[in-house]
Amino acid sequence: MLDLLIIGGGPAAISCGLVLSSAKEKEYMQHKKVAMIAYNKARDLDVAVLNNLFGVPSNTKGKELIASELERLNSFNFVEQLPQNPIEEISEKDGGFEVKTAENTYLAKEVVLAIGHSPKIEKIKGLNTYLTPHTKSLEGQKKFALTNNNLQIKEGLYVAGLTSDCESQAAIASGTGAVVAVQLMTKWNNGTFDHHHDK
Ligand SMILES: Cc1cc2nc3c(=O)[nH]c(=O)nc-3n(C[C@H](O)[C@H](O)[C@H](O)COP(=O)(O)OP(=O)(O)OC[C@H]3O[C@@H](n4cnc5c(N)ncnc54)[C@H](O)[C@@H]3O)c2cc1C
C-alpha cells in the first residue's frame, strides 16, 4: 500500500510533491511510498501565458512551466510517477483508499485530490457526497469543488488547488498544495509541527 497518492498534474499537485520531496531526508519520511498520477489533460495552465506569477519571468508559457516543474519534481527521485490516466473511482478500503483508473487500481493510506474544478469531476465515482458548486468562479461558469475543512475532506483524504474551492490563480493553487504537504509532514511527524527549509 502506498503511504500517499497525489492525484493531478497541475500547480497544486506538483507543489505538494515538491515540498514533500524537499523533506525526503527527514527521519519520518524514510520508507514513505509516495506516488502521483500526473494526468495531463484538462490542465488549466497548459493554455496560460504567465505575467503575474511570483518568481516566474513574464511571458512564460504555462505548459513549459509545468514541464520544467515536473522535471524538477522527478529529479528529487522521491515521488513515483504512475501512468497518466484519469481516475474513475475512489472508495475506502483497508483503512485507506482504493483509487481506480480504467487500467489500474491503487491502494493508498492517504490521498490528495488536486484534480481541478471542471464539471468532469462530477463523473468520478465516490466523490458525489462531497461535490459542491465552486464559489470562486466567474459568473456563469459551471465549476465544482469538494467540500473540505482546511483542505481535508475527511481523515486521510485531502484536496488542493481549484478542487479545494480556492481562487483560480496559479500562486494560490500551488500554495494550497504546499499547505497539504506541510499538514502531511506534521502528521507523519507524530503531530509535532514541521516544515522544510533549505539554507
Ligand atoms: C486560459 C487560462 C489562463 C490563465 N492564466 C493565468 C494567469 O495568467 N495567472 C495565474 O496565476 N493563473 C492563471 N490561470 C489559472 C491557473 O491556470 C489555475 O488557477 C491553476 O492552474 C490551478 O491549478 P490546479 O492544480 O488547482 O488545477 P489544474 O491546473 O487545472 O490541474 C488539475 C489537474 O488534475 C488533472 N485531472 C483532472 N481530472 C482528473 C482525473 N479524473 N484523474 C486524474 N487527474 C485529473 C488534470 O489533468 C490536471 O493535471 C489561467 C487559467 C486559464 C484556463
Ligand as a Chemical Component Dictionary entry (heavy atoms), coordinates in Angstrom:
data_LIG
# 
_chem_comp.id                   LIG 
_chem_comp.type                 NON-POLYMER 
_chem_comp.pdbx_formal_charge   0 
_chem_comp.three_letter_code    LIG 
# 
loop_
_chem_comp_atom.comp_id 
_chem_comp_atom.atom_id 
_chem_comp_atom.alt_atom_id 
_chem_comp_atom.type_symbol 
_chem_comp_atom.charge 
_chem_comp_atom.model_Cartn_x 
_chem_comp_atom.model_Cartn_y 
_chem_comp_atom.model_Cartn_z 
_chem_comp_atom.pdbx_ordinal 
LIG C1  C1  C 0 -6.764  30.378 -20.115 1  
LIG C2  C2  C 0 -6.244  30.449 -18.695 2  
LIG C3  C3  C 0 -5.321  31.417 -18.381 3  
LIG C4  C4  C 0 -4.840  31.527 -17.067 4  
LIG N1  N1  N 0 -3.946  32.495 -16.769 5  
LIG C5  C5  C 0 -3.445  32.614 -15.528 6  
LIG C6  C6  C 0 -2.531  33.630 -15.199 7  
LIG O1  O1  O 0 -2.155  34.443 -16.028 8  
LIG N2  N2  N 0 -2.053  33.664 -13.916 9  
LIG C7  C7  C 0 -2.450  32.791 -12.958 10 
LIG O2  O2  O 0 -1.969  32.870 -11.819 11 
LIG N3  N3  N 0 -3.346  31.827 -13.241 12 
LIG C8  C8  C 0 -3.868  31.705 -14.490 13 
LIG N4  N4  N 0 -4.785  30.759 -14.785 14 
LIG C9  C9  C 0 -5.304  29.910 -13.688 15 
LIG C10 C10 C 0 -4.360  28.755 -13.341 16 
LIG O3  O3  O 0 -4.041  28.060 -14.508 17 
LIG C11 C11 C 0 -5.107  27.832 -12.338 18 
LIG O4  O4  O 0 -5.528  28.582 -11.210 19 
LIG C12 C12 C 0 -4.201  26.713 -11.845 20 
LIG O5  O5  O 0 -3.661  26.004 -12.922 21 
LIG C13 C13 C 0 -4.983  25.758 -10.961 22 
LIG O6  O6  O 0 -4.137  24.718 -10.567 23 
LIG P1  P1  P 0 -4.701  23.293 -10.091 24 
LIG O7  O7  O 0 -3.528  22.427 -9.864  25 
LIG O8  O8  O 0 -5.667  23.516 -8.986  26 
LIG O9  O9  O 0 -5.593  22.790 -11.317 27 
LIG P2  P2  P 0 -5.184  22.397 -12.812 28 
LIG O10 O10 O 0 -4.002  23.159 -13.271 29 
LIG O11 O11 O 0 -6.434  22.515 -13.620 30 
LIG O12 O12 O 0 -4.752  20.896 -12.683 31 
LIG C14 C14 C 0 -5.687  19.872 -12.458 32 
LIG C15 C15 C 0 -5.023  18.553 -12.794 33 
LIG O13 O13 O 0 -5.922  17.483 -12.483 34 
LIG C16 C16 C 0 -5.927  16.582 -13.571 35 
LIG N5  N5  N 0 -7.195  15.842 -13.566 36 
LIG C17 C17 C 0 -8.414  16.279 -13.903 37 
LIG N6  N6  N 0 -9.321  15.265 -13.799 38 
LIG C18 C18 C 0 -8.620  14.181 -13.388 39 
LIG C19 C19 C 0 -8.961  12.841 -13.123 40 
LIG N7  N7  N 0 -10.216 12.373 -13.262 41 
LIG N8  N8  N 0 -7.986  11.989 -12.722 42 
LIG C20 C20 C 0 -6.709  12.418 -12.569 43 
LIG N9  N9  N 0 -6.330  13.683 -12.814 44 
LIG C21 C21 C 0 -7.271  14.544 -13.216 45 
LIG C22 C22 C 0 -5.726  17.451 -14.811 46 
LIG O14 O14 O 0 -5.264  16.691 -15.907 47 
LIG C23 C23 C 0 -4.659  18.410 -14.265 48 
LIG O15 O15 O 0 -3.374  17.828 -14.387 49 
LIG C24 C24 C 0 -5.287  30.626 -16.067 50 
LIG C25 C25 C 0 -6.205  29.630 -16.401 51 
LIG C26 C26 C 0 -6.695  29.549 -17.691 52 
LIG C27 C27 C 0 -7.705  28.477 -18.022 53 
# 
loop_
_chem_comp_bond.comp_id 
_chem_comp_bond.atom_id_1 
_chem_comp_bond.atom_id_2 
_chem_comp_bond.value_order 
_chem_comp_bond.pdbx_ordinal 
LIG C1  C2  SING 1  
LIG C2  C3  SING 2  
LIG C2  C26 DOUB 3  
LIG C3  C4  DOUB 4  
LIG C4  N1  SING 5  
LIG C4  C24 SING 6  
LIG N1  C5  DOUB 7  
LIG C5  C6  SING 8  
LIG C5  C8  SING 9  
LIG C6  O1  DOUB 10 
LIG C6  N2  SING 11 
LIG N2  C7  SING 12 
LIG C7  O2  DOUB 13 
LIG C7  N3  SING 14 
LIG N3  C8  DOUB 15 
LIG C8  N4  SING 16 
LIG N4  C9  SING 17 
LIG N4  C24 SING 18 
LIG C9  C10 SING 19 
LIG C10 O3  SING 20 
LIG C10 C11 SING 21 
LIG C11 O4  SING 22 
LIG C11 C12 SING 23 
LIG C12 O5  SING 24 
LIG C12 C13 SING 25 
LIG C13 O6  SING 26 
LIG O6  P1  SING 27 
LIG P1  O7  DOUB 28 
LIG P1  O8  SING 29 
LIG P1  O9  SING 30 
LIG O9  P2  SING 31 
LIG P2  O10 DOUB 32 
LIG P2  O11 SING 33 
LIG P2  O12 SING 34 
LIG O12 C14 SING 35 
LIG C14 C15 SING 36 
LIG C15 O13 SING 37 
LIG C15 C23 SING 38 
LIG O13 C16 SING 39 
LIG C16 N5  SING 40 
LIG C16 C22 SING 41 
LIG N5  C17 SING 42 
LIG N5  C21 SING 43 
LIG C17 N6  DOUB 44 
LIG N6  C18 SING 45 
LIG C18 C19 SING 46 
LIG C18 C21 DOUB 47 
LIG C19 N7  SING 48 
LIG C19 N8  DOUB 49 
LIG N8  C20 SING 50 
LIG C20 N9  DOUB 51 
LIG N9  C21 SING 52 
LIG C22 O14 SING 53 
LIG C22 C23 SING 54 
LIG C23 O15 SING 55 
LIG C24 C25 DOUB 56 
LIG C25 C26 SING 57 
LIG C26 C27 SING 58 
# 
